Amino acid sequence: MDTDLSGNSRVVILKCCGYGFRARAFGAPRNDGSEMSSQSPFALPGTSTELEEGLTLTPKFDADGLVTAVATDAASGEVLMVAHMNAAALAKTIATGEAWYYSRSRRALWKKGETSGHTQRVVELRVDCDQDAVWLKVEQIAGACHTGRRSCFYRAVPLGQAGAKPGEMKLEFTGERVFDPKAAYRK
Amino acid sequence: MDTDLSGNSRVVILKCCGYGFRARAFGAPRNDGSEMSSQSPFALPGTSTELEEGLTLTPKFDADGLVTAVATDAASGEVLMVAHMNAAALAKTIATGEAWYYSRSRRALWKKGETSGHTQRVVELRVDCDQDAVWLKVEQIAGACHTGRRSCFYRAVPLGQAGAKPGEMKLEFTGERVFDPKAAYRK
């Protein structure tokens, strides 16, 4: 339960006020209030059993109004990126079959590829047991990563590194650039 | 940048105090302070360029001291689960090649499968561009989900559901139980 990290009073606020207040209560991304509170297609989460065994999508948004979203390549299975969705992004993704996210840094709803053209067509969408994460199998145009790689996970962490001191934990590159990020984001 | 969600003063605190304070500052999971502050093998994150193009693992832990962890089946590519790691969990995973996580609900370091026996041997570990998420390709014993399924993502969200009212957004089951959770967690 994510809400276990909150104090009791915070949990009560979430239960009473729904998506709009949930997103604004802690200086978090200010969503479009009308969209979140009056137009959200999602009912509030129920019991653990309802969340885990139910046939209704009732996402368990965190204190910032977000769920985690993992996008994998529908053909290769490679994890392309990990991002977040608010209620509006999730609803738009479901409705359109194109991947929408919520940018925490820009505090804005964001269609993947809206600048670069590197969109994601969703082949299948799944939700996890406690409904605080979604998995998108996508057809990715060009690359998912803003650095120009196909996947954001282009570096491996060699296993067996024990006893390393700060700054000694090494990475190894595994992925090459598939597009020029300067050109893609200059549009 | 995750830290964009924080006020400036909060960012300053993180920069000054490192992992131990980072994890405790907001009523978040109280990690073992000694383990986090004096024994962490991870240096603090540098610039965006260092994070994205560097050869050193400097995880960008969030305000709760956590990174997101996605585990996929090394053979099938299926996403098994999404969880979190603190510095200790990540360091133990790298050192041992077995998956360790941090349970937000139990506020405790947690070896996957320690109760059920359903451990995860890590075949490959990767980190994403801004080093706030890791991807584990694992060999999963039995199933990853506490509900008894192989994957936590055992329900699909049918696409094209537009204009749904709260409580109307449907799910469809895709995964069957592969073990009896009552028996597995009674040990």
Contacts between the chains, C-beta under 8 A, distances in Angstrom:
chain1	res1	chain2	res2	distance
A	1	B	104	7.9
A	1	B	105	4.9
A	2	B	104	6.3
A	2	B	105	7.9
A	4	B	104	6.4
A	4	B	105	4.5
A	4	B	107	7.8
A	5	B	27	7.5
A	5	B	28	6.1
A	5	B	29	7.2
A	5	B	64	6.8
A	5	B	104	5.5
A	7	B	27	6.3
A	27	B	5	7.6
A	27	B	7	6.6
A	28	B	5	6.3
A	29	B	5	7.3
A	40	B	166	6.6
A	41	B	161	7.6
A	41	B	163	7.7
A	41	B	164	4.2
A	41	B	165	6.5
A	41	B	166	6.3
A	41	B	168	6.9
A	41	B	169	5.3
A	42	B	166	6.1
A	42	B	169	6.1
A	43	B	166	4.1
A	43	B	167	4.1
A	43	B	169	8.0
A	44	B	166	7.9
A	52	B	147	5.4
A	53	B	147	7.6
A	54	B	171	7.1
A	55	B	170	6.3
A	55	B	171	5.1
A	55	B	172	7.6
A	55	B	173	7.7
A	56	B	167	6.0
A	56	B	168	7.7
A	56	B	169	6.4
A	56	B	170	6.6
A	56	B	171	6.4
A	57	B	157	5.6
A	57	B	169	4.1
A	57	B	170	7.0
A	57	B	171	5.4
A	58	B	167	7.8
A	58	B	169	7.9
A	64	B	5	6.8
A	68	B	68	6.0
A	68	B	82	5.5
A	70	B	70	5.2
A	70	B	79	5.8
A	70	B	82	6.2
A	72	B	72	7.6
A	72	B	77	7.1
A	72	B	79	6.4
A	76	B	77	7.3
A	77	B	72	7.1
A	77	B	76	7.3
A	77	B	77	2.4
A	77	B	78	7.5
A	78	B	77	7.5
A	79	B	70	5.8
A	79	B	72	6.4
A	79	B	79	7.6
A	79	B	126	7.8
A	79	B	135	4.7
A	81	B	128	7.2
A	82	B	68	5.5
A	82	B	70	6.2
A	82	B	128	6.3
A	82	B	133	4.1
A	82	B	135	8.0
A	94	B	157	5.9
A	94	B	159	6.1
A	94	B	160	7.6
A	94	B	161	5.2
A	94	B	162	7.6
A	94	B	169	7.2
A	95	B	160	7.0
A	95	B	161	6.7
A	95	B	162	3.9
A	95	B	163	7.9
A	97	B	159	4.7
A	97	B	160	6.8
A	104	B	2	6.3
A	104	B	4	6.5
A	104	B	5	5.6
A	105	B	1	5.0
A	105	B	2	7.8
A	105	B	4	4.5
A	107	B	4	7.8
A	122	B	159	6.3
A	124	B	156	6.1
A	125	B	156	6.6
A	125	B	157	4.4
A	125	B	159	6.2
A	126	B	79	7.8
A	126	B	153	4.0
A	126	B	154	7.7
A	126	B	155	6.3
A	126	B	156	5.2
A	126	B	157	6.7
A	126	B	174	7.1
A	127	B	153	6.9
A	127	B	155	5.6
A	127	B	157	5.7
A	127	B	171	6.7
A	128	B	81	7.2
A	128	B	82	6.3
A	128	B	152	4.1
A	128	B	153	5.2
A	129	B	145	5.6
A	129	B	146	7.0
A	129	B	147	5.3
A	129	B	149	7.7
A	129	B	152	4.6
A	129	B	154	7.3
A	133	B	82	4.1
A	133	B	152	7.7
A	133	B	153	8.0
A	134	B	157	7.3
A	135	B	79	4.7
A	135	B	82	8.0
A	135	B	153	4.7
A	145	B	129	5.5
A	146	B	129	7.0
A	147	B	52	5.4
A	147	B	53	7.6
A	147	B	129	5.3
A	149	B	129	7.7
A	152	B	128	4.1
A	152	B	129	4.6
A	152	B	133	7.7
A	153	B	126	4.0
A	153	B	127	6.9
A	153	B	128	5.2
A	153	B	133	8.0
A	153	B	135	4.7
A	154	B	126	7.7
A	154	B	129	7.3
A	155	B	126	6.3
A	155	B	127	5.6
A	156	B	124	6.1
A	156	B	125	6.6
A	156	B	126	5.3
A	157	B	57	5.7
A	157	B	94	5.9
A	157	B	125	4.4
A	157	B	126	6.7
A	157	B	127	5.7
A	157	B	134	7.3
A	159	B	94	6.1
A	159	B	97	4.7
A	159	B	122	6.3
A	159	B	125	6.2
A	160	B	94	7.6
A	160	B	95	7.0
A	160	B	97	6.8
A	161	B	41	7.7
A	161	B	94	5.2
A	161	B	95	6.7
A	162	B	94	7.6
A	162	B	95	3.8
A	162	B	96	8.0
A	163	B	41	7.7
A	163	B	95	7.9
A	164	B	41	4.2
A	165	B	41	6.4
A	166	B	40	6.7
A	166	B	41	6.2
A	166	B	42	6.1
A	166	B	43	4.1
A	166	B	44	7.9
A	167	B	43	4.1
A	167	B	56	6.0
A	167	B	58	7.8
A	168	B	41	6.9
A	168	B	56	7.7
A	169	B	41	5.4
A	169	B	42	6.1
A	169	B	43	8.0
A	169	B	56	6.4
A	169	B	57	4.0
A	169	B	58	7.9
A	169	B	94	7.2
A	170	B	55	6.2
A	170	B	56	6.6
A	170	B	57	7.0
A	171	B	54	7.1
A	171	B	55	5.1
A	171	B	56	6.4
A	171	B	57	5.4
A	171	B	127	6.7
A	172	B	55	7.6
A	173	B	55	7.8
A	174	B	126	7.1
